[in-house]
Amino acid sequence: YLVRSGTSDDAFTSLLDNSIQVGMSSRRIRPDEARALKAAGAGNMIDPSQEHIVAVDSLVVVVNPSNPIQDVSMENLARIYAGDITNWSELGGPDLAIEPVVQTDAGTNAVFSTGVFGAEDAALNGAYEATDNVNAALYVDDNPGAIAYVGFAFKRGQKPLSLVSECGIGTTPDAFSVKTEEYALFRRLYMYNRADIDNALSADFVDFATSDAASNVILQSGFIDLGIERVVQAANSDRGQRVQSAGTDSFEVALSTDMVEMLNTHDRLSSTFRFRTGSTNLDPRGKLDLERLANYLADQPAGTEVTFVGFADNVGAFEPNLTLSEGRAEQVRDALMDIAGARLDGITLNIQGFGEISPAACNTNESGRLINRRVETWISKS
């Protein structure tokens, strides 16, 4: 294998001139790039046989370990990088000048700007411009007032901050929240291949990189693999407490109570499936994750109970959204049964819908609503 490092732009340029057969990217291919490659005989680059999600990553907001700040709201993070907040005392910290670190990499800046400002080309105010993730992290180590955004694989001894949305929902930059794509600053890592790939070694490499066998390599590299993770749920968790306070009438309160009771009897798997507005069509990653889920559940003991739990955004009336969330859960269950076949004969597969109860993000913009249109996978506690 001949491997060379470059940007996401380089990958698509090299695929276009046929100097490489496999390219990796920290962003999805743009429509103009896909059209150019198709015209050049490289095939349909967004077909599942050519576009592969191999891992996920997050941008972690880090500060110096001496900084007592534990979390930051997305609003205040935007104000820091707009130059409106300049001292940590304005956020309850020490009387110390804030030194925002920006990066030269356009792809990294685009993910940060989109998540924080809603536009990938937002102007970022920086006291220091880092050449890469390592340089940014080292600057935070050496400067008590610094704040930076670095890839998940590059955080070392710095303190990661939890991010709090405008509606008060906090997420921590851990592997589970990134795998479920509920952390605000996540990104998918892609691999693309030409349709006319004629090298058996290259084809084998793509097969390996998209299989469960690649998980250990991805983890050792510091990135987040797509393997399934299991976490404990409980009624007294932050999520459970938020659900208990949800509901505006007796029907919604009763539904919230049902969900809280289920939290005590089920753990959650990281397999989370998302949909477009008003749709029951899975997004591309959802289709890829079904096979991984089938393999995971096939190894569970007979009698295991799995419930696909559907949720919706708050666009429209409550009851139609509840029906839509149930339909999405049913679709995921049926799609899994089609893929798994007899492998899951000993597993009970249920569905449940909770509509717009328990949002994972704010419903104030399309990115938040997309996160909320989801089906979670819950598994009975052993």
N, C-alpha and C positions, 0 to 999 in steps of 0.2 A: 504494500500500500504506500502510495505517495500522499502524504498529508501536508497541507499548508494552511497557515493561519491567515485570516482576513476578516473583513466586515461582512455583514449580511448582503450588502450591495455587491460585494465581490463574488459571493456565491452565485447570485443570479446572472451576473455578467459572464462568469466562467461557464455556467451551464449553457448560456446562450451561444458562446463561441465554441462549445463542445470540447473545451480543454479539460473539463472534469465531467464525471458522470453522476457524482453524488455531492450535494452541497448542504451545509447546515446554516441555519438562520435563527436569530433571536426575535424575528418578527415573521408574520405571514407574508407570503408573496403578494405583491401589489397587482391589481388588474392589468396595468400596462405591461408589467413584466411577464405575466402569464400569457397575455396575447402575443407578445413578441416571441416567446419560446414556442408557443403553439405554431406560429407562422414559420418558425425555423425547423419544424419537424420534431420537436422535443416532446410532443404530446400534450395532454390536458393536465397541467401541473397541479390542479386542485382535485384531481381524482384520487381516491384513497390508495390506489396502487402507486401513486407518485408523491403524494403529500403525506408526511408521517409526523405525528406529534411524539417525540421521543422522551421528553422530560418537561418539567415545569421549573420555573425560577421565580424569585421575588427580589424586589429591591428593598433592602432593609435600611430603615433610617436609624443611624447610629450616632451616639455622642460619646464623649470621653467618659471612662468609668467613674471619674470623680464628680460628674454632674449628677445631682440628686433627682433630676426629672425622670419620670418613669414612662410617661405617655405624652402624646401631643395630638391635638385635634387636627383634622385635615385643613380646617379653616386657618388655624394658626401656622401650620406648616406652609401653607400658601403665602401667608403674610410674611413669614421669615424669608422665603425665597423671592418675594416681591420687594423686600427691603423695608417693610412697614414695621416689623418687630425686630429690634436690634440688640436687645439686652435680655438675658435669661431671667432677670428679675420681673419682667413683664409677664412671665409664665409661671411665677412662683418659685423660681430658682435663684441662684446667687447673682449678685451685682457684677455681671461679667458680660462683656461684649460677645454677641453671637457671631461666629465666623462660618457662614454657609460655604460648603464646598460643592462646586459643580464639576461636571466631567466633560471631556472633549468628545466622547463617543456619542454620535447622534442618536443611535438606537436606544442607548440607556437613557439619555435625556428625554427622548420621546415617550418612553414608558412612564418616567417620573412626571413629566409635564402633563400627560394625558390623565394620569391618576389624580394629580393634585389640582391642576388648573382646568382640566377638561379639553385641552388643546395640545397637540404634540409639539407645537412650535412656540410655546409660551416663552417669554423672555425670563431668564433665571438670573437673579442677583447673586453674585458669588464673591466671597472674599479671597477664594483660592480656586484655581482651575486645575483639577487633577488630570493626569494623563491617562489613568485607568483606575480600575477598582482597587488595586493594591495600593497605589499612590494615595487615593482618597482615604483608605482605612489607616494608612500610616500617618497621614496628616492629623486625623482625629486622635490617634494615640499621643501625638506630641503637642496638641493644643487643647487645653481644657475647655475653651469656648466653642470648639468646632462642632459642626453637625454635617453629616454627609449621607448620601444614599449609595449603597454598594450592593452588588449581587449577593444572594444568599451564600454562595460558595466562598465569598471573600471576607465575611465578617470573622474576626478573630477575637481579640480581647475587648473590643469596644462594647458599649452597652446598647442593645437594640431597644427602640422605643415602640410601644404599642400605638396603633393609630386609631383614633376615635372619630367616627363619622359625625356629620352635622346633626343627625338624629340620635346621637348618643350610643351607637353600637360600636364597641371596641373589638379589634382583632389583633392578635399577636402574630409576629412573623415566624410561626413554627411550620413544620412540614405539613401537618394536617390541614391547616387553614389555607395553605398554598395549593395542596392537592385538590381541595374542594373548591378552589378558586373563589374563596370568600375574603381573602386578604386583599386589600385595596390595590397594592402595587405588584401584582403577579404578572408573569408573562409565560407564554408557551414557547418551547424550544422545538424547532422544526428541522426535519431532514427532507430534502427533495431529491428525486432522481429523474433522469430523462427516461422517456418511454422506450427509446431505442438503446437502452443499456445493453452492452454486448460483452461485458466482462463478468464471468462467473463469480470471481472473488468479490466484485462490487455488489452483485446481487446478494451474495451470502452475507455481506456486511450489513446491508439494509435489513435483511431478515433477522440477523442477530440483534441489531440496534433497536428493533421494534418489538422484541420478545421480552418475556419476563427474565430471561437469562442475563439481560444487560443491566438489570437493576443494581447489582453490586458494583459494577463499574461506574455507573452514574453516581451512586452514593459516595464511592471512594473519591470521585472527582469533586465532591462538595455540592453537587446539584441535587434536585429532588426528583426521584424516580416516580413512575406511575403505578408502582406496586400498591396494593390495598393495605391501608392502615386502619386499625380498630381503636376507638376511644370510648371511655366510659361516659355514660350520660346519667344525670340525676335531677330530681325535682328541685333540689336546693342549689343547683348551679345558677350562674348568672342568666343563662338562657331560660332555665325553668322559672326563675323569678320574673323575668320579663313576660313570659307567656302567661303567668298567673295574673298579671295586671292587664292583660289584653282583653278585648271584647267590650262592645258598647251596649249589648242587650243580652237577654237570658240565653238565647241560642248560641251566640258567640262565646259567652262565658262557659257554657256547658262544653263546647268544643275545645276551649282552652284547657278545661279541667281534664278532658280525655287525653289531651296531648301530654300534660304534666304527668299523668299516671303512667303513660307509655314510656316516658323518660326513665322511670325507675325500673322498668322491666326489659329495656332494650339498650344495647350499645349502638354506636353509629360506625359504619364503615365509610371510608373516604370516597367510595364510588358515588358520585353525585352527577346527575344528568340534567342538562338545561335545554330550554326551548325558546323559540322566537315568540314575539308578542301574539297572543291569541291562538297559538299554534300547538299542535301535539307532535311536531316534527323535531326529532333529536338533532342537536348540533353535531359537527363532525367528530369531536372528541368523544361524545357520548356513544357513538356507534363503535368506536375503537375500544372503549372501556368495558363494553358488555362481555367480550371474550375473556378479559382478565377476571371479571366478576364471576363468570361461569367456572373458570378454573379454580378460583378461591373457594367458592361454595361447594364444589365437587369434593373438596377435601374435608368439609365439615361433617361432624357425626350425624347419623340418621336421626331424625326428629327435630333438627334445628329449624327454628321458625324465623323467616325473613319477611320484613314488611317494607314495601316500597311506599314512602311517605311523600305525597305531592304537596307542593306549595305554589302560590301564584303571586304576582304583583298586585297592587291595589287599583289598577285601571279597570273601571267598571264596577258593577254591583257585587256585593259580597257573595250571594248565593251562586251566581253564574261562575264566579272565580273558584268557588269551592268545587263545583261540578267539573270545571276545567282541570283543577289540580288532581282530582280523582281519575279523570281520563288520562292524564299524563302518567300517573302511577301505574295504571292498567297497561298502558302502552309499553312502558319499560319492562313490566313483568312479562308480558306476552313476547316481547322481543328477546328477552333472556331465555325464555322457554324454547323459542325457535332455535336459538344458538346452542343451548346446552343439551337439549333432547333428554335422553334417559339418564344422563349423568346426575341430574338433580331429583331423581325419583324419591329419594328419602328426605328431601327438603320441602318444607311447607312455605309457599310463596303467597303472601297476603298483600293487599293494597289498602291505603288509607289516604284521605285527602284532608288538609287543614286550611286550604285556601290561602288568604293573605295573612293568617296568623303566623307569628314568629319570622318576620323578615330578617334576612341575613345582611341586608344593606338598606340604605335609604331609598325610598320610591320617588325621590325628587328628580331623578334624571334617568336616562335610558340605560346607562351602565349599571346603576343600582337595581333597576327593574329586571334587567337581564339576570343578575345574580339571584334574584328572588324567584324567578320562574324555574323551578328546579324540582327534582325528585331525589330525595335522600334514601339511602339504604340502611335500614335498621335491622339488627340481628339480636335474637333473644339472648339474654344473659345466661351463661352456663351455671 
